[in-house]
Amino acid sequence: MSKDSRSDRERIVDAEVALTHLQHDYETLNEVVLQQQKTIEQLSLQVKRLQTKVETNTDPEIRDAEAERPPHY
């Protein structure tokens, strides 16, 4: 075996190790993105519910300034 073929093998092993790490990182990032998507969907649903609640509450609050005066006035 020549020195060049040994270094080629080492380079191949290094590339395979790097690929394995990249695959692991890709899977981890994919899991994070999926979880973030679930969170975004939940938050979007909550926002829609709140918008609907605000829109259906069309009666403005009638406030009486005299009734709200603190007792010391």
VOBA-1610 file (N, C-alpha, C; in pm, whole numbers, padded with zeros to 5 digits, always signed):
BEGIN
Met+00083-00117+00000Met+00000+00000+00000Met+00088+00123+00000Ser+00056+00214-00089Ser+00136+00336-00095Ser+00082+00437+00006Lys+00166+00534+00034Lys+00128+00638+00129Lys+00007+00717+00079Asp-00003+00737-00053Asp-00115+00811-00110Asp-00247+00739-00091Ser-00249+00606-00107Ser-00374+00532-00090Ser-00418+00531+00056Arg-00323+00527+00147Arg-00358+00534+00289Arg-00419+00668+00321Ser-00364+00776+00272Ser-00421+00906+00301Ser-00556+00921+00234Asp-00574+00856+00117Asp-00706+00858+00053Asp-00809+00787+00141Arg-00768+00676+00199Arg-00859+00604+00288Arg-00892+00687+00412Glu-00793+00752+00466Glu-00817+00837+00582Glu-00912+00951+00546Arg-00892+01006+00428Arg-00980+01114+00383Arg-01123+01064+00366Ile-01138+00942+00316Ile-01272+00884+00299Ile-01337+00861+00435Val-01260+00808+00529Val-01312+00785+00665Val-01351+00919+00727Asp-01266+01020+00712Asp-01298+01152+00766Asp-01426+01208+00704Ala-01442+01189+00573Ala-01562+01236+00505Ala-01685+01161+00555Glu-01673+01031+00578Glu-01785+00952+00629Glu-01822+00995+00770Val-01723+01023+00852Val-01749+01070+00989Val-01819+01205+00983Ala-01770+01294+00898Ala-01832+01426+00884Ala-01976+01413+00835Leu-01999+01323+00741Leu-02134+01301+00689Leu-02226+01249+00800Thr-02176+01161+00882Thr-02256+01108+00993Thr-02296+01221+01089His-02201+01309+01120His-02231+01424+01208His-02332+01516+01141Leu-02318+01540+01013Leu-02413+01625+00941Leu-02553+01564+00940Gln-02562+01434+00924Gln-02692+01367+00926Gln-02758+01383+01064His-02678+01367+01168His-02730+01383+01304His-02778+01526+01325Asp-02697+01623+01284Asp-02736+01763+01299Asp-02862+01794+01219Tyr-02873+01738+01100Tyr-02991+01759+01016Tyr-03116+01705+01086Glu-03107+01586+01142Glu-03221+01527+01211Glu-03260+01609+01333Thr-03161+01658+01406Thr-03189+01740+01524Thr-03256+01870+01483Leu-03204+01936+01381Leu-03265+02060+01333Leu-03406+02037+01281Asn-03427+01926+01214Asn-03559+01894+01163Asn-03659+01879+01277Glu-03618+01815+01385Glu-03706+01800+01501Glu-03740+01936+01561Val-03642+02025+01567Val-03665+02159+01622Val-03762+02235+01533Val-03744+02227+01403Val-03832+02298+01310Val-03975+02245+01321Leu-03990+02114+01332Leu-04124+02057+01347Leu-04190+02104+01475Gln-04116+02109+01584Gln-04170+02157+01710Gln-04208+02305+01700Gln-04125+02383+01635Gln-04157+02525+01617Gln-04283+02542+01533Gln-04300+02460+01433Gln-04420+02467+01350Gln-04545+02437+01432Lys-04537+02337+01520Lys-04650+02306+01607Lys-04683+02425+01697Thr-04578+02486+01752Thr-04598+02602+01839Thr-04661+02717+01762Ile-04614+02742+01641Ile-04669+02849+01557Ile-04816+02823+01528Glu-04850+02700+01497Glu-04991+02666+01469Glu-05077+02688+01593Gln-05027+02649+01710Gln-05103+02670+01834Gln-05122+02819+01862Leu-05016+02896+01845Leu-05025+03040+01868Leu-05118+03108+01768Ser-05114+03063+01643Ser-05203+03119+01541Ser-05349+03092+01577Leu-05377+02974+01626Leu-05512+02940+01668Leu-05557+03027+01785Gln-05468+03049+01879Gln-05501+03135+01993Gln-05528+03278+01947Val-05449+03328+01855Val-05468+03464+01804Val-05603+03474+01734Lys-05638+03374+01652Lys-05768+03375+01584Lys-05883+03375+01684Arg-05869+03294+01789Arg-05974+03291+01891Arg-05988+03426+01960Leu-05875+03488+01992Leu-05880+03619+02056Leu-05938+03725+01962Gln-05903+03718+01833Gln-05960+03812+01737Gln-06111+03796+01729Thr-06156+03674+01726Thr-06299+03648+01721Thr-06367+03700+01846Lys-06305+03678+01959Lys-06361+03724+02086Lys-06370+03876+02089Val-06268+03943+02042Val-06267+04090+02039Val-06371+04141+01940Glu-06380+04078+01825Glu-06475+04122+01724Glu-06620+04101+01766Thr-06647+03996+01841Thr-06784+03970+01885Thr-06823+04056+02004Asn-06728+04112+02071Asn-06756+04201+02183Asn-06767+04344+02129Thr-06876+04374+02060Thr-06892+04504+01994Thr-06951+04609+02085Asp-07007+04570+02198Asp-07065+04668+02289Asp-06954+04744+02359Pro-06947+04875+02337Pro-06844+04950+02408Pro-06879+04956+02556Glu-06778+04956+02635Glu-06799+04961+02779Glu-06844+05102+02817Ile-06956+05111+02882Ile-07007+05241+02925Ile-06958+05263+03068Arg-06887+05373+03085Arg-06829+05400+03216Arg-06888+05529+03271Asp-06919+05527+03397Asp-06973+05643+03465Asp-06863+05701+03553Ala-06817+05819+03518Ala-06705+05880+03591Ala-06741+05905+03737Glu-06864+05944+03764Glu-06905+05969+03902Glu-06903+05841+03985Ala-06943+05731+03924Ala-06947+05605+03998Ala-06806+05551+04022Glu-06711+05592+03943Glu-06574+05543+03955Glu-06487+05630+04043Arg-06540+05743+04091Arg-06459+05832+04174Arg-06421+05761+04304Pro-06298+05774+04342Pro-06256+05717+04470Pro-06333+05786+04584Pro-06351+05717+04693Pro-06432+05772+04803Pro-06373+05898+04866His-06247+05927+04851His-06188+06044+04916His-06211+06171+04836Tyr-06281+06169+04723Tyr-06311+06292+04649Tyr-06445+06347+04686
//
